């Protein structure tokens, strides 16, 4: 099959910027739906592009890298689990697609979108059923969306290790459902699924299982991942002051160290020292951790308080947000 037949039809008319759009993650019980938009270069052939589900994970990642390097433009759009619950998965998928198109650096002249219909009105659209196996642009978008979402779920696996997100990526496997019933739903589960709604934890559950400390760390880390930070390390020991920093996140040229202080019903239950008094000592220790190769990056240290009280949503307060260099 000629995967460029749709593109050639427009290229012959002098239309250069054709955006292929596809999504990943409509069916899982947890995590976001991710859409991607890719504008291929008419003069560059990227071998191996196809429906992302038909490619091995290793090959998919290799092609993902090639698309990022050789396409004219690549972007993603994400709708998280809260948006999915609020507006339903179909509308959240449309929202993610709109965001992916809006995040492009170059304005596409026409869009090829996977599926029988879409909700983009300001740009000419051609909807193609099973388009990820019929159009190279859509196939490329399916690979970008799939790899991007898989990477997000691998990040969440480091925050919620009991659920096996790295293996099933949030889909409703037997193991996932068993863990969901055993450990209850996490903040990234989609409440619009009955199995999730039936297993939502309440305040008493966290209180009885002494899980507020873990929940506080998970909530803060999840917020960073949603802001496109990548988890680099956890529980970093500071030998000289006998304490730990909870997370080290990276994003482009930024490094962010996070210390979380957790209060449950006005009582501090944090790991390590409860209150940071000598900020200079923490900052000195952080500087010692950063290697020479990271000196050209922006480094900051955040101290975040999260408070849990019955019948109230968790309250988050930034106690310190200091740029180190």
C-alpha positions, 0 to 999 in steps of 0.5 A: 500500500502506498502510505503517501497517496493522500499526501501526494494528492495535496503535494501535487496541488502545491500544499506543502504543510499536511498535518497527520493527527492521531491519538493514543490512550482512549481505552485505559483505566488510568492516565491521559489521552495523548494526541500528536500532529506530524508534518512530514517533509515531501523530500524525506522518506522515513522508513518503517512508518506504520500503525504504531500498534503493528511495530515492536516497542524497540522499532517504534522508539527508533522511528519515533526518534527519526520522525522527531529529527526529520519531520518538518514539525512535530507536536503533542497535545494531552488531555488528562484523566480529570478532563476525560472524566469531566467531558468524556473520552471522545471530547477529551480526544478531540481536545487533545487533537486540537492542542496538538495542532495548536502546539505546532510551530508551523500552521498546517494547510490541511489535516489528515485525521485518523477516524471517521470524524473529528472536531477541528473547524478552522483548518481543512480536514480529511478524516480517514478510517484506519488512517494510521495504516493508510497515511504516513503522516497519520502513522507518524502521529500514531507513533509519536502519540504512542511513545509519548504516552508510554513514556508518561505511564513509565513515569507514573510507574515510578510514582505508583509502583504497585500497579504495573503501569510500565507494563500495561500502560493503564489498560485494564489487564487482569493484574491491573484490576487486581491491584486496583481492587487491592490498593484502591484507585490512584489520583491518575485513574479515570473515575468514569470507569465503573471499576475505578468508581467502585474502588475510590479510596476515602479519607478513612482508608488513607487514615487506617492504612497510614498512607497520607505520607505516600499520597502526598508525595504521589500528588506532588510528583504527579503534578510535576509529571503533568507539567512535562517534568521527568522523574530523575531520582527519588529519596536523595540522601543528604549525608551531611545533614542526615535528611533526604530530598524527595525528588529530583526532576528534569525538564529541558535545561532545568533541574528541580529538587523537591522536598515535600512536607506532609501534614495530616490533620495538623500533624506533620507525618513527613519522611525525614526531618519535619521542618527545614530550618537551615536552607543554606545547608540544604542548598550546599548539599544540592550543589555538591550533588550536581555534577560538572556536566549539569552546571549549565542547567538552571537548578532550583529547590522547592519545599512544598507543604501538602495538608490533609484534613477530613472533608477537605481537598488537599491544600498545597502551599509552596514554602520555598522556591529558590533558584540555586544557579 
